[in-house]
Each structure stands twice: as C-alpha cells, then as structure tokens.
C-alpha cells in the first residue's frame, strides 16, 4: 500500500470517526439538554431553562438543528418533571383551583399543564436557537480569520 | 461581513429579543396576579407547595430543651410528646404554622389594622375601622401588663408563649415555598410575636361581643313605641329555659304590654340613624348590625345519674361562620417528663398555644356564647376639634396615633380621638354624613378595650384538675363572655356564664331610656358610667343539679330571681330558645345516655318551632272550605310530618317558607316598615299565636279589614304554596325537597371562590339542635334558596367514664393548604354525621400505635442526644 493510499485511508477513518461523533452528538445534544433542563427544574430559577436550551443548541452550528435539540431537550425535561409531580402529588387540584382564580372557570388545571409543557418546548427552542446561533457565529468568525 | 454571518446575527438578535421579552413577561406581575413564571413554572410556586407535611422530618432547634415527637394521625391531627410546657409550646407553634399560616396572619392583620399593607388602598378603611376599635391598642397594653407581672403563673405563661412564637417563627424561617394565597398576595409573613396571640383573643371578642344593639333598640322603640317594644322585644321573654336553673322559672302566661317609658327624643333618633347609615357602608360592620342569631352554640353535660357508664358525658358544638380552613385546630399534647401529669386534647385557635375548649385527664369544658351586653355607645356635645363636653366641662380628647402601611404608597397617618369612655367614631364609613349634627360625636366603651386576662384563664383551664381549680381559672376570663360548662372524672358537672359583666350607673337617664346599657347614653351628661363589674362569685352558676344535667344554647342566663338583681344580657340578643327547649326535652326524657346517644342529639334536626306552630297551621288549612290539589297535597304532607327538618322531605320546605311569610305578614306592616331593623323573637310570635289570636300585630294596618291570626296563617299558606310551586316549577308537592332550597356553603377565608366548598344540601335550620344559619327564604313572592354559611364550627363529645371514647370533628380539615388531603377531609365526615377518635389513651410515645401514624416530625434539641 502506497503512503498516499495510507493517508487517504487514515483520512477516511478520521472522517468516519468525526461523522460517528457528530451522529452521537446529534442525539446526545437533546439528551444533554433534557438532563440539564430536568435538573434545573428543581431550582427556583425557571429562567435557566433557556440556558439548558442554549447548551443543547451549542452542539450544532446549524440553527435548525439547535432549535430541535433545545426544543426536545427542555420540552421533554419539563414534561418529565410535570409527569413526576402529577403522579406523586395532588398538584392537579391546585392547578384546577388556580385555573378557577385566573380563568374564572373550574377544572381548567389541565390547561395550565399543557401550557407549561408547551412553554417548556418553546423555551428550549429559543435557547437552542441561541446556542446554535452563537456557535455558528463563532465558527464563521474562525473561518473568516483563517481566510484572512 | 458576509451574508451568512449577517443573517446569523440578525436571527440571533431577533431570537435574543424574543427570549428577553419572554423572560421579562413571565417575571412581572400582571394586575392582581403574581409573575406567572414564579407561579406556574417547574421548580417554582405551585410546584413547590408542601401540600402535605413530610412523612418523616427532623428539625433541630436551639429553642428546645429536649426532643419533641409529633405524630400526625390519619386526619393530620398532631399528637405532641415533649418534656416541658415550653417544648410543647414550641411544637404546637410549629405545627400551627405548618398548617394554618395564612389564617393566622390574616387574623392578626385584621385585628391590628395591617391589611392595607398586603392588600393595598382598598383595605385602608377596614384597617382604620379595626384600629378605631382599639383592639390593637389594648392588645399591646395587655401584653405590657403581662410582661411586667411577677406572678409565677403569668411568668410561666409568657415563657410558654415565647416558646410558641419561636415554634411559629422557626417554621416561617424554614418554609421553602409559601402557600398559594401568599403567592397571589405577593408577600411573606413577618415573625409572630406574643402580641399577635393576644390580638387573636381580641379578635374573638370582636366576633362575639361587638355590636350596635344600643342603636337598634333606639330604632325599634322609635318605630313601634315603648309599649310595642315592651311587648315584642323586652323581658320577660317567653318559653326561656334558663342556663342556670337555680334562680327560679319564668312564667310564660303573659307578655308585658305596657311600658311607663315616654317617646325618644326625635333628634337623638335622627342622630343615631345617621350614624348607623354610615356604619352600614362598611361590610363587616353591616354584618355586625344585622341579626347574627347563629353566632351561638350548644353545650350540655349529664352526670352519672343519666349515663350508662355512671360518669358524666359532656358535649359542645360552637356555632360560628363557616370557613375553609375552619377556625378550630385540633391537637393532643402530652408532657412525658417523669412525674408529669399532663395529657391535653383540645380545639385551638391557630395563633394561640392553649385550647379554647377541650379536656385533660381529669376535667373537660366547652363554651357557648353568653351574649353579655359588654358594649355601650355614648354621644357627646362637641366643643371643637380637640374638646368635647363631659359633666359640664370642656374636656380634651386623648389622641392615639398610627401610621398605617399601605401597599404601593406612603403610609397613612391616622389619629383616633378618645373620650373618657372610649374611641370616637367619626371617620369610619364612606358616606359618613353627620353634617346636621356637627356638634355631636359617638364613642363606645367596650369590654375588650381594657387589659384583659383571657390568656391566663385558658392557660389554667388546660391544667385544672378539679372544679375549684377550674373556677379559679374562670375568674380570669373577661371576654367574650361564655356559658362555660364543665365535667370531670369525679362525677361533677356544672355551668357558669363567665365573663366581665359591667354594672352601670343609670342615675339621671331620661325617661325614655331603658337603662342597663341597652340604649345609647348621653356621654356628656355622664349617663351610663360603668361603675364596676358583677363579682365573679355573683355570676349565675349551677353545680350538680338534681336534674342530672346542665345545658346552654344562648338562651337567657338565669331565672327571674337573678334578673331581679342583675341584667347581664340585652333582651334583643337572647336566643329565641328553640334549641335549648329541644335539648332540655331530650335531656329530661332520656336516661342511660351513651356517646352514641350524644351523637344523635348533636345531629338532631327536630324542629320545636314547627312542633309548636304546625297545629295552628293545620287547623286553618283543615278549615278551608275548598283546597286546590296542590294545597291538599301540601296539607296531607304536613299532617304526616314528624317535624324533622330532613333535607329529603318536602314538609320542611312548606313549613319554613310558610313561617317566613307568616312572620313577614304579621310584622312587616306595623314593625319592620315603620323602621325596626329586626323581627321580634320567633318565640314571641309563638306566644302570640298560642295566646292572643286577635292581637293587634295580626291586623294588617294597610287594609281596611281587621285581620286575626287565622287570616294571616291562611294568607301565608297560600302565598307560600304559590311561591314554592313557582320555584320548583312543579305542582307535585312531594318533589319540593328541603335539601333543594337549603344548602350549606363553606367559603375560603380569602373569599376566593374556587377554594370554597359547597353548596351542599343539609338537614336542619337555624332553630334545630344541629344548626345551619341563614336569614330568609321568601322575598316578595319568590323563593331564594337558603345558603347557610354558619353552623357548628366543631363537635365534641367527652366521656368521663373512659376519655378514650371521646370523639370530635371540625367542618373543614387540619391543613389550610387547598390541595391537601386534610383540607376538607373532616368536613366530609361532618356532613355525614361522622366523628373521629382522639387517641387520647396514647399518653406516651410508645402508646401511639404505628398504624395510626401518618407522619412523624422529630423536633430535636440542638446539642441534645
């Protein structure tokens, strides 16, 4: 085998590794976002949900992928939190009461549950967009510097 | 900059802006609502509220001398085991705060004029009104006296109270997320102080003794004259079974129909009407003004001669406004230190470390409102802004100043003028129009406006071991005056209307004045001065009567021999006596009573009123020459009725609506429309119905004919049947069920409707032993279903043959957290006539069985083992 072929072969292996890594990252990013969002859901600073989205999104330099990663990560993180709380407590009754107070109609607690989950997805999407956008911007900045 | 970079920056900027907008949007309050992010998002607000107490929790505190164990049973009721009064005080404070923090905070704020601080400008008038009553002022003065006292009992009491405050504050400091209501109101509770506990006792006094009866009496007498007042409202009151039976019996053969009194000075009538109009603009005061008959209670005690066990059984149900959470909090406290002999179960106010009613291993006690007249109103000639006339001299007002905190703006300075008697009411009410009377002001003298020692009384009740010790404790009980009944393991029973009852100097009062504090006095002339109080030993009481029982249900305190010496109740405040008559009948005709019998009596909804009126109603219907089919069916249903106010029967609907119309037809024309704000007692109407069928009150003065009793009975029947048929939209009388127009409602104490419970159909009426309070069903031809918002606020039955048989229930639950399983668990039992055990036999940690434990709280003494 010539040295040229060996280099090509090595390059190919390297590319495959990167591809595999990217593939893993593609799936890992939402998982990372999910874990962080779920953990942060136990803190009183709800604003950090967007941070979880940013971290998940930062795995990508394509903003569309970032949106999806953040959306899935934070959305499902909050969904799991809500499911756990509903199954281990009587929060539904409380949400029904709050629904009555805010919306003026009883039995509207489910609306808040759905709203919270949807907002979790939305915060994730916003964070993911920001994360991936920032990464993309950094990459573009690097490329510009290299080209110069 | 290349296109890709530019697009990325633009996208980032847009998304960043949206993100910031969202973050800010969910972080700011929206009108009355708190920031939605803090309320609704994971990790925040609702999601963190401790709906239940932890199954197992250990808290360490430097305030404790030794460890305290708190077991909660399946109703969330704490059973507290500690080694000293102070440690037990700390623990009861901690659990009170765990379960009822909002209720405690609102009660102290209401009494102390601090609502505007959390609710804003809208509550400023309430705060001024509450401060004007001087409840806060005299709370502070009472605490000062107690703190300065070197009496060992007072010192110990204050030690326990300090520990109690430490318990509450330890919870306030530790709580992770405050209950829902705090989040909506957007504030955090301040530390609890001993003054707050004393304020709570003033709050109870206000609830049970504040009023405007002096003005009402003026209005009634002005409306129907002195003779009318004497016949319909004044003593002697018919069919009264006195609380204390040792002072003779009343002769019900006649009502007093002649009075020697002259007409009231019309200027004074106008003056008092103006004042009342002003007062009525404040919702809370309007409630005080209107009839509050249900603010009463039942209690009775039977001794061994009437029980199966040969030992006393006592029962108590105190009637107050319904709320969730309810006013009472049950708890069991045991001192487990060696040699200690302290095992206590009682009904506490959350905010007070000692039970108001309850029992220990030796004695038990309960209360009903005694309705002593302990508030007098005075009018004065004004000299100028700073002086008024008193006994011929220009006298300066004393000034009490407050700076009332108001949410969202600077504090409001508020000055209260006081006369020699009490605070002047001149800036209350939104439409205060005294422009014709700028030379007059009103002030009141009220028993709660003094240093009082109820805390000492209830502290000592808990520790009393016999009647003598209990009497000593009772002598400290000033207000609100209560009929306190008693039983013990030694076989004794007794009852004593207890509280400070003022004696007035009525020398020189005008001829029209009824005296005894029943009408407004000329304060400038020095009329109606309080010159002392009835000595404790002179208060009426009954001990171990031959009948074998004592009872009270807000009826007259004592018989005629006592009234010859002292008048302690305003006649318009004395209950009509139907509950007392029924209890008296049941007590006198039953022997070998057991706890189960007592349950039946507490749940009894036989109507003595219906039993006494129905004969006359049926006679009149029976004599009708012809009846419609609906009238005939109603007649037959009434004929077969056993007078039980059962929610599943139609007869109570017919009778109660008929009675409403009957009362209105008898009195509206010549009593109510002439200006009397209250109907005479229903017992008076019973007397007139039975004894004077041609009484002038039966005649409708607006018609040319002269009506008699039977004319009005018939007219009322016809109107009632027409209104019921219309309301139920059915001519089938058997479908007119009482439960359809008689429902109980349990509002949340903030007034937020979605935290309420009800309405729910219930048996009974305001006049049955099991009571539900409402005013009127019939309004101008229409039925407005009753919404009963008051009734028994607790039920307790104590068996001194075996105190472990003692049972109780409250119409809410232990926890004020609206999604807790203990929010309304006992309310559901209450509505089904169920009770729970008190686990009183568990007088040590080991005795409290594992299977009874729902949760455990260990309060560890810091540095302890």
Interface residues (C-beta under 8 A of the other chain):
Chain A: X40 X41 X42 X43 X44 X45 X46 X47 X49 X50 X63 X78 X81 X82 X85 X89 X90 X91 X93 X94 X95 X96 X97 X98 X99 X100 X101 X102 X106 X112 X115 X116 X119 X120 X122 X123 X126 X127 X129 X130 X133 X134 X136 X137 X140 X141 X144
Chain B: X2 X4 X5 X8 X9 X11 X12 X15 X16 X18 X19 X22 X23 X26 X27 X33 X37 X38 X39 X40 X41 X42 X43 X44 X46 X47 X48 X49 X51 X180 X184 X752 X753 X754 X755 X818 X819 X820 X821
